[in-house]
Amino acid sequence: MQLLFRDDAYARSCAAKVTAVDERGIRLDATVFYPMGGGQPGDIGVLRLADGRSVPVIDTVKGIAPEEVIHVVAPGTPLPEVGTEVTAEIDWQRRRRLMRMHSCLHLLCAVVPGEVTGGQVGDGKGRLDFNLPEAKLDKDHIEKELNRLISENHSVRPRWISDAELEARPELVRTMSVKPPVGQGQVRLLEIEGIDLQPCGGTHVAHTREIGPVEVVKIESKGRQNRRVNLALREP
Ligand SMILES: [Zn+2]
């Protein structure tokens, strides 16, 4: 299966062929649909058939095999047969909001010190938890720094390194709760030039200005160690 979102997060649709269908959903030979993982929700969208029918995709998840992507459909939906040619098309407006927030969470990693213990990208909002026992986080300062980095328009791009290189640079791993997927020889890093570099398989904007203005909604204490920083996009 060709995972087109990896190299081109801006790809909204692609031609594909149905390779398998079962109770979990539909597999294709190529897809632009991102499967839930790394704190980013799976894409929703539609598979368009040549005869005019369309199959709504209500979620996208990973299969058991590496690189297996399952397009989940609502129960009762008539399913296409194996071999059917489709056009796979994501809900781009939603995905773009997810890309903007996901990219912003990388900036948050650069602004707030401490290990990341969890996080979630949502539609128009997002959060990260930091392991910061003593720190008092300044909401206004964080918001100002984020918006400064956004307006500086840093470029954002994926980069691949070998498992061995990653092992030699453990400081690259900021997130304790999500271990990078080693064992396939190569690990995908996400680099925001001069700001942040860490393993990430998600989808991101190409330049930070595309994130648009953001706000720090609130900072919560989650237990003795954890500080949760909640963000929202200011523009829909
Ligand atoms: Zn990322």
Boltz pocket constraint, residues with backbone or C-beta under 6 A from the ligand:
constraints:
  - pocket:
      binder: B
      contacts: [[A, 102], [A, 103], [A, 106], [A, 190], [A, 199], [A, 200], [A, 201], [A, 202], [A, 203], [A, 204]]
      max_distance: 6.0
